[in-house]
Amino acid sequence: MATRASHILVVVGAFVAGLAIFLGVFLYATGYLGGSVSSAVGGPFQLTGDNGKPISNATFKGKPYLIFFGYTHCPDVCPTTLFEITQVMQALGKDADRTAALFITVDPERDTPAVMKDYLSNFGPHLFGATGDLKTIEKVEREFRVYAKKVPEKNGDYSMNHSAVVYLMDKRGRFVAPFSLKRKPAESAAVLRKYM
């Protein structure tokens, strides 16, 4: 009986210790234990906007915003995600002016500012595009832990394999969490509104 009780105590103790370690790592990574959220995911960036002018994290200072990495030749995931973001902005109504969404290309070779501007004209006015030279884009991808790889096609063209996370950034430009678009637009809008 004593052996069984001590075994249970060991198991419970191991579980509690594991839980404490997990919570410690989680709280550190999210900035609650002296760690910085921005040091875990994201960071300052300097790119070229779809209007040909500089665009950076400072452009959005004072408002929460969404970031999505993709490319204009993307056949499905990117346009679908941008459409869903547009629906969230529409659901915000007038509050949409207090936030924004940034579409950063993973294909700077083809996605010039003019191409980005034309592409984003299919979506709402609260979406901004950003591009840059390959080296700069790759640096931003690393900071945001984005996977992107060129995939040659038989016809000589290429596509881009890339991760499809939508990043929620707070008013100070710090990463908060991945932003789910699986909810109804009004529900996603309510989540975003909490950070305004």
N, C-alpha and C positions, 0 to 999 in steps of 0.2 A: 504493500500500500504506500509506504514511504517512498519507495523507488518510483512508483507511478506518479506520485505527486511531484517529486523532484524533476521527473522527465517533463511533466506538463509545465512546470516553472521554467525549465530551460527553453522549451519551445516558445512559450509566451515571451520570455526575455529576449530571445533571438528575434521574434517578430517585432517587438517594441524597438529594439536597437536598429533593425532594418528600416522601420518606419521613420525613426528619428533621423537616420542618415539620409533617407530619401527626402524628407521635408527640409533638412538642412541644405541639401544640394538644390532643391527646387527654390527655396527662398533666396539663396545666394544668386542663383541664375536670374531670378526675376527682380533682383535689386533690393530685397527686404533685409538682407543681412550684410550690408556694406558692399555687395556686388552691384555693378551697374548693369541695367538692362541693355543699354546701348553697347556695353563691352561684350555682351553675349551675342547679340544679333543687331545688325545695323551699324550705323555710324554716319559721320558727316560725308556728304557727297557733293560734287560739283559737276553738273552735266549741262547739256544744251537742250533747251526746251523746244517744243514743236513750233515755236514762233521764231526760232533762231537765236534767242537771247539766253543768257545763263539762267539755269534753274538749279536750286540746291535745297538741302534740308531747311535752310534759313528762310526760303520762300514761303514755307508753310508754318513758320513760327507762330504760336498762339492759337493754333487750331489743330484738332486731331485730324488725321488723314489716313488714307489707305494707299498701299503700294502693291502693285502687281507687276511681275516680270513676264514678258512674252514677246511676240513679234507680229508684224502686220501680215505676214504670209501664212500665219497659223490657220489651219483649216477649221478648227472647231473649239478647242478649249479657250483660246484667247477671246474670240468674239463673244462666246457664251458668257465668260466671266465678266467682260466689260459691259455686256448687256445687263447682267445681274447687278453689277455695281451701279449702273445708271438707274435701275429700278429702285435701289436703296436711296439714291440721291433724290429721286422723284418723291419717294415716300417721306423724305425729310421736309419737303415743302420749303418754306422760307429758311429753315435751319440749314439747308444745303449750302448756303453762302458762308456758313461758319465751319465748313469742312472742305475737303477736296479728295481727289483720287489721282494718283500718279502712276502712269503706265511707262515702265522702263524697258526699253528693248534689250533683247539678248542677241539681236541680229543687227548690229550697227552698220555692217557692210551694206545692207539694203535699206535700212530704216533711217533715212535722212530726216532732218526736221520737217521738210516739206511733205515727205511720205507719211510721217507720223501725223502731221496736221490734217492731211486729207483723210487718213484712216479714222482718226478720232472724231471727225465731223459727223460720222455715223452714230455717234453716241452723245451723251449729254454735255453741257457746257462746264460741268464741274470736273471733267477728266482732263488731265494735262499729260503730255507726252514728253519723254526725255530720251536722249541718245547721246552719243559721244564717240570718241575713238575706241578701238577694241581694248586697248590696255586699261583705259579708265572704266569701261563697262565691266571688264573682268574683275577689277578691284572692287567695284560695288557689289558684284555677284558674290565675291568671297565674303564681304562684310555681312551680307544678308543670308549667307549659307545657301545660295541658289545654285542648283545644278543646271548647266546649259552646255549642249554639245551639238556641233554641226554634224548632220547625217547626209552624206552624198546620196543622190538618187541616180538611177540609170540614165535619165535623160540629160545628165550634166548639171541639173539644178540641185538644190539641197533643201532640207528642212532642218528644224531645230528641235531636239529633245530638250525639254526643260521642266523644272519643277513648277508647280502651279499653286503656290501658297499666296494668299492675300494677307498682307501684313497690316495690322492696326498699330498706328503710331500715335502717341499722345501729343499734347500741346507743346511739349518740349522736344519733340522729335525722337522720343525714346520708344523702342519696341514694346508693345503691351502683350500681344498674343496674336496667333493666327486668327483671321476674321472669317467666320463661317458664313457662306452664302446659301446654305442649305435650308435656312429658315425662310419664312415669308418676308418680302421686302420691308413691311412695316415692323416686323420683329427685329430685323437686322438694323433698321433705322433707329429703333429704340435703344439698342445696344450702343450704337455709335453716338447717339445723343448724350449718353451718360458721361462721355469724355469731353464734352464741349464746355 
